[in-house]
């Protein structure tokens, strides 16, 4: 094989490799091509995800406010209970003092 034949054979092999690579690229891009309906579906899912995240944020804020209200109400109820228990303690003490006074008066 002389020089020009070698160059022609090498050029033919390189051209065939180029065609095989180009065809493979074309075939892969055809198979994996994203269609407009796929993009529309992705846009719709992105919008739904955004709406779901906003709803989650609103729900979290609502429950945080509700938790604060219930915590405040609990503290108020605990304060009222403490006041009622103090009042009951005082009433029992006063009742005991009155009983002992009545017993002293009755005995003496």
DOKEVO-610016 format. One line per field, with one value per residue: residue number from 1; residue in three letters; x, y, z of N, C-alpha, C in turn. Coordinates in pm, 1 decimal, padded with zeros to 6 digits. Layout:
N
n c(NUM ...);
res c(Ala ...);
neast c(X ...);
nnorth c(Y ...);
nup c(Z ...);
caeast c(X ...);
canorth c(Y ...);
caup c(Z ...);
ceast c(X ...);
cnorth c(Y ...);
cup c(Z ...);
//
This chain:
108
n c(1 2 3 4 5 6 7 8 9 10 11 12 13 14 15 16 17 18 19 20 21 22 23 24 25 26 27 28 29 30 31 32 33 34 35 36 37 38 39 40 41 42 43 44 45 46 47 48 49 50 51 52 53 54 55 56 57 58 59 60 61 62 63 64 65 66 67 68 69 70 71 72 73 74 75 76 77 78 79 80 81 82 83 84 85 86 87 88 89 90 91 92 93 94 95 96 97 98 99 100 101 102 103 104 105 106 107 108);
res c(Unk Unk Unk Unk Unk Unk Unk Unk Unk Unk Unk Unk Unk Unk Unk Unk Unk Unk Unk Unk Unk Unk Unk Unk Unk Unk Unk Unk Unk Unk Unk Unk Unk Unk Unk Unk Unk Unk Unk Unk Unk Unk Unk Unk Unk Unk Unk Unk Unk Unk Unk Unk Unk Unk Unk Unk Unk Unk Unk Unk Unk Unk Unk Unk Unk Unk Unk Unk Unk Unk Unk Unk Unk Unk Unk Unk Unk Unk Unk Unk Unk Unk Unk Unk Unk Unk Unk Unk Unk Unk Unk Unk Unk Unk Unk Unk Unk Unk Unk Unk Unk Unk Unk Unk Unk Unk Unk Unk);
neast c(00086.2 00067.6 00146.9 -00070.9 -00288.8 -00302.3 -00364.7 -00619.2 -00761.1 -00746.2 -00883.1 -01135.3 -01205.7 -01205.8 -01413.0 -01629.0 -01636.5 -01702.9 -01961.9 -02091.8 -02079.1 -02222.9 -02475.9 -02536.6 -02550.9 -02768.7 -02970.7 -02980.9 -03052.7 -03304.5 -03441.4 -03428.8 -03547.7 -03719.4 -04057.8 -04314.8 -04545.9 -04440.6 -04293.1 -04504.8 -04634.0 -04433.8 -04425.2 -04682.4 -04669.0 -04471.6 -04604.0 -04813.2 -04662.9 -04553.1 -04788.1 -04867.4 -04656.5 -04698.3 -04948.2 -04875.4 -04706.3 -04896.8 -05058.9 -04880.6 -04829.5 -05088.5 -05126.6 -04921.6 -05011.3 -05247.8 -05141.7 -05009.4 -05231.4 -05364.6 -05168.6 -05155.2 -05416.0 -05401.5 -05213.7 -05362.4 -05575.0 -05437.0 -05350.9 -05597.8 -05682.2 -05487.7 -05551.6 -05809.4 -05749.4 -05597.5 -05797.4 -05972.7 -05807.7 -05779.2 -06047.5 -06091.1 -05912.9 -06025.0 -06273.7 -06193.4 -06088.0 -06325.1 -06469.1 -06311.0 -06337.8 -06613.5 -06631.2 -06479.3 -06639.5 -06874.2 -06779.3 -06688.1);
nnorth c(-00116.6 00206.0 00556.2 00745.2 00565.5 00478.9 00717.4 00766.6 00541.9 00584.1 00827.0 00740.5 00562.2 00736.7 00907.4 00727.3 00669.2 00921.8 00948.0 00734.3 00824.7 01062.8 00962.6 00808.3 01008.2 01156.3 00960.1 00912.7 01168.5 01185.2 00987.1 01069.3 01315.5 01597.9 01652.8 01894.4 01851.6 01717.2 01923.3 02095.6 01940.0 01934.9 02209.0 02240.1 02069.4 02203.9 02443.4 02342.6 02238.1 02474.1 02602.9 02420.0 02447.4 02713.0 02684.8 02513.6 02685.9 02879.6 02717.0 02637.2 02885.7 02942.0 02733.8 02794.3 03039.5 02950.1 02776.6 02962.5 03104.8 02901.6 02839.3 03079.4 03082.6 02857.1 02941.7 03148.6 02999.7 02838.6 03038.2 03126.7 02891.3 02868.7 03098.0 03026.7 02801.7 02921.0 03081.8 02881.9 02755.4 02964.1 02989.8 02741.1 02759.0 02974.1 02861.4 02657.2 02808.7 02932.6 02705.7 02620.3 02846.0 02839.0 02594.7 02660.4 02862.1 02719.2 02539.3 02693.5);
nup c(00000.0 -00096.8 -00033.7 -00117.1 -00131.0 00133.3 00263.5 00152.5 00242.4 00519.7 00536.0 00448.8 00654.6 00873.8 00790.8 00790.8 01064.7 01159.3 01044.1 01175.1 01442.0 01419.5 01342.4 01568.5 01764.6 01662.1 01679.5 01958.4 02048.7 01932.0 02068.7 02335.0 02332.5 02457.5 02471.6 02387.3 02534.0 02751.6 02867.4 02929.3 03120.2 03315.9 03380.3 03484.9 03707.8 03850.8 03911.0 04069.7 04278.7 04379.9 04465.2 04660.2 04842.3 04922.7 05043.5 05250.4 05394.8 05474.1 05632.5 05833.9 05954.3 06044.1 06232.1 06408.6 06508.7 06626.0 06816.1 06977.6 07071.8 07216.4 07403.8 07544.6 07645.1 07806.7 07998.8 08114.7 08219.9 08399.8 08576.5 08672.1 08795.9 08993.9 09142.9 09225.5 09379.3 09581.7 09692.2 09780.9 09968.8 10153.2 10228.7 10349.5 10561.0 10698.7 10759.4 10929.9 11139.9 11222.9 11310.0 11523.6 11687.7 11736.5 11878.2 12107.1 12212.8 12268.5 12461.2 12661.9);
caeast c(00000.0 00149.8 00103.3 -00204.7 -00390.1 -00311.3 -00437.2 -00759.2 -00820.6 -00759.9 -00991.9 -01262.3 -01233.2 -01243.4 -01544.6 -01726.4 -01646.2 -01779.9 -02102.3 -02144.7 -02096.6 -02333.0 -02600.3 -02560.5 -02595.5 -02903.7 -03060.9 -02996.3 -03129.9 -03442.6 -03501.4 -03437.5 -03598.9 -03827.2 -04167.0 -04385.5 -04638.9 -04359.4 -04263.1 -04628.9 -04654.3 -04337.5 -04470.7 -04800.9 -04623.1 -04400.3 -04704.9 -04881.3 -04568.5 -04546.5 -04913.3 -04864.8 -04564.7 -04765.5 -05051.9 -04803.7 -04664.6 -05016.2 -05102.6 -04785.1 -04855.4 -05216.5 -05108.9 -04838.6 -05100.3 -05339.3 -05062.2 -04987.8 -05359.0 -05390.5 -05070.5 -05201.2 -05535.6 -05356.3 -05154.2 -05472.3 -05648.4 -05352.5 -05355.4 -05730.0 -05681.8 -05406.0 -05629.7 -05918.7 -05691.9 -05566.1 -05925.1 -06020.7 -05720.9 -05817.7 -06180.7 -06076.2 -05847.3 -06124.8 -06374.4 -06132.3 -06082.8 -06461.9 -06504.1 -06241.9 -06400.2 -06745.7 -06605.4 -06435.2 -06754.2 -06963.0 -06717.1 -06653.6);
canorth c(00000.0 00325.3 00672.5 00794.3 00465.7 00482.2 00839.6 00747.1 00444.3 00650.4 00924.8 00666.2 00509.8 00850.0 00953.2 00629.0 00689.9 01044.6 00918.0 00650.4 00911.7 01155.3 00885.7 00772.3 01130.6 01185.4 00859.3 00937.2 01292.3 01154.3 00904.3 01142.0 01449.9 01640.1 01705.9 02010.1 01803.3 01691.5 02053.5 02144.4 01862.7 01983.1 02341.0 02220.0 02013.3 02309.2 02534.6 02273.0 02232.8 02609.5 02625.4 02334.5 02509.2 02830.8 02634.7 02464.7 02803.3 02936.3 02623.3 02646.2 03012.9 02927.8 02649.7 02867.2 03134.5 02872.2 02729.7 03077.2 03131.7 02796.3 02854.4 03193.8 03039.7 02764.7 03020.9 03216.2 02898.5 02801.3 03149.4 03122.1 02775.7 02905.1 03192.2 02951.2 02717.8 03010.5 03117.8 02763.3 02739.6 03067.9 02957.1 02628.1 02809.2 03054.7 02769.0 02589.7 02906.1 02948.5 02584.8 02621.1 02950.8 02789.8 02493.8 02729.6 02931.8 02616.7 02475.8 02785.5);
caup c(00000.0 -00107.7 00042.8 -00148.4 -00093.7 00279.9 00299.1 00112.4 00333.8 00649.3 00523.3 00442.0 00789.4 00959.1 00748.4 00840.7 01209.6 01175.8 01013.4 01283.0 01557.9 01393.3 01345.8 01709.3 01830.5 01612.6 01734.3 02103.0 02067.8 01896.1 02173.9 02462.0 02308.3 02545.6 02390.9 02443.1 02637.0 02871.3 02928.1 02989.3 03243.1 03415.6 03424.5 03569.1 03835.4 03922.6 03965.3 04179.1 04390.7 04436.3 04538.8 04779.3 04938.1 04979.3 05134.8 05368.0 05472.1 05538.7 05736.7 05944.5 06022.8 06114.6 06350.1 06505.0 06576.0 06710.4 06929.0 07066.3 07139.5 07315.5 07511.5 07623.1 07718.1 07910.4 08106.6 08184.2 08296.8 08513.5 08671.4 08736.2 08885.8 09111.0 09224.7 09287.0 09484.3 09693.5 09755.2 09852.4 10085.7 10249.8 10281.0 10442.1 10681.0 10770.3 10813.6 11044.4 11248.3 11274.5 11385.4 11653.0 11767.5 11784.5 11979.9 12229.7 12269.7 12319.3 12577.5 12764.7);
ceast c(00090.6 00085.0 -00036.3 -00314.7 -00411.7 -00390.7 -00585.1 -00828.8 -00842.4 -00873.4 -01126.7 -01300.8 -01276.3 -01381.5 -01653.4 -01744.9 -01726.2 -01928.0 -02165.6 -02169.6 -02212.7 -02466.9 -02635.3 -02611.3 -02738.7 -03005.0 -03085.6 -03078.0 -03275.8 -03513.5 -03524.4 -03492.3 -03717.3 -03935.3 -04232.5 -04482.4 -04563.6 -04327.4 -04387.2 -04658.0 -04559.1 -04377.6 -04589.6 -04759.9 -04549.6 -04498.4 -04777.4 -04791.1 -04558.0 -04672.1 -04915.5 -04771.3 -04625.9 -04872.9 -04988.1 -04759.6 -04783.3 -05063.9 -05010.1 -04808.3 -04984.2 -05198.1 -05015.9 -04921.7 -05194.0 -05265.9 -05038.5 -05115.6 -05385.7 -05292.5 -05111.2 -05322.5 -05498.2 -05297.0 -05262.4 -05548.6 -05567.9 -05352.9 -05489.5 -05738.1 -05602.3 -05482.8 -05743.5 -05866.1 -05653.0 -05692.2 -05981.1 -05937.7 -05758.2 -05953.5 -06172.2 -06012.7 -05946.6 -06231.6 -06319.4 -06122.9 -06220.9 -06505.0 -06438.7 -06300.0 -06532.7 -06726.7 -06561.4 -06553.6 -06849.9 -06906.5 -06705.5 -06753.9);
cnorth c(00122.5 00441.1 00721.5 00694.9 00465.0 00604.1 00824.5 00650.1 00507.1 00752.0 00855.1 00614.2 00623.8 00903.6 00858.5 00644.1 00816.0 01019.6 00832.7 00734.7 01006.9 01083.5 00847.9 00894.1 01165.3 01089.1 00883.1 01063.4 01271.5 01079.6 00986.1 01282.2 01478.6 01704.3 01823.8 01966.2 01769.8 01821.4 02111.8 02071.2 01909.4 02120.7 02328.7 02165.7 02118.2 02407.9 02470.6 02263.1 02368.6 02639.6 02542.8 02393.4 02632.8 02788.5 02581.5 02580.6 02865.8 02847.2 02629.8 02774.0 03003.3 02846.5 02714.5 02969.5 03062.2 02820.4 02842.3 03110.3 03028.6 02803.9 02969.2 03154.4 02944.3 02840.9 03095.2 03118.1 02854.9 02911.5 03151.0 03006.1 02806.1 02999.3 03119.1 02863.5 02802.5 03050.5 03002.7 02739.3 02840.1 03037.0 02841.9 02674.7 02889.1 02965.4 02696.5 02683.2 02926.3 02826.2 02586.4 02730.2 02902.9 02684.5 02557.4 02799.1 02830.3 02551.3 02574.4 02878.6);
cup c(00000.0 -00034.3 00008.7 -00112.6 00058.4 00326.5 00266.1 00206.9 00471.4 00645.8 00519.5 00579.8 00881.9 00922.3 00797.6 00993.2 01239.7 01151.7 01124.0 01408.3 01540.5 01400.9 01489.6 01786.8 01790.4 01673.7 01883.2 02127.2 02029.9 02008.4 02301.0 02446.4 02401.4 02459.0 02461.1 02552.2 02766.1 02943.1 02994.2 03120.2 03353.3 03468.8 03519.1 03706.3 03917.6 03984.6 04082.9 04302.0 04458.8 04518.3 04667.7 04885.4 05001.5 05078.3 05262.6 05456.1 05544.6 05652.6 05857.6 06024.4 06103.6 06242.6 06453.0 06580.8 06670.9 06833.9 07028.1 07142.4 07248.2 07432.2 07603.1 07707.5 07830.9 08027.6 08185.1 08272.2 08418.3 08619.6 08744.7 08834.3 09012.0 09202.9 09295.1 09400.7 09605.4 09767.8 09836.1 09978.0 10194.6 10312.5 10380.2 10572.6 10765.4 10832.4 10936.2 11164.0 11309.8 11354.9 11523.3 11743.6 11823.1 11893.3 12111.2 12297.0 12332.9 12446.4 12693.0 12808.6);
//
